[in-house]
Amino acid sequence: MAKPDVLARVQSDLAHGRTHQATQRLRTFLANQPDDLEIRRALAAIYRRTGNLAEAGRWSYLTDEVRPEEMAAFERANPSPWLQLRLLQFTADPRMLCEAARARLMSLAERAQRVGPPDIWSGPASLEHPARRSNTVPCLFVIVALTVFAVLAVIGVYRAVVWIWQF
């Protein structure tokens, strides 16, 4: 959907009090165009209007409209500079930003590089919990489910044999 259409629908959503739907439209658009500052400003304005300062700070961080209390809320909600940088999802040339936003972004990038990713991101890429890797005891649910399946299969075979025997 084109940006003017998205913005028109967002205005309609806001006129009808559907702030959640308006934010979802803007966030969906940003998923495809993460560097669009106009959409970021619009999203920040909605979060500002609803009182969500952390998200308002996140989406206005790269604009000249960011407020100190919003930046502080964003940084409190996401204390790691590395995580803050990832949440900004900005991939364009920083020269397109205003001077203040560019300075904030460069400072954040330097702090994130010094700190690095959180410890949880530096381990092996596994979804299993480390303590559960050596656990080979089957789950009780699996045992019960297999038992029920086996009983039903036996009943089904018995019924089929009785049905065939009657003819």
Secondary structure, 3 states (H helix, E strand, C coil): CCHHHHHHHHHHHHHCCCHHHHHHHHHHHHHHCCCCHHHHHHHHHHHHHHCCHHHHHHHHCCCCCCCHHHHHHHHHHCCCHHHHHHHHCCCCCHHHCCHHHHHHHHHHHHHHHHHCCCHHHHCCCCCCCHHHCCCCCCCHHHHHHHHHHHHHHHHHHHHHHHHHHHC
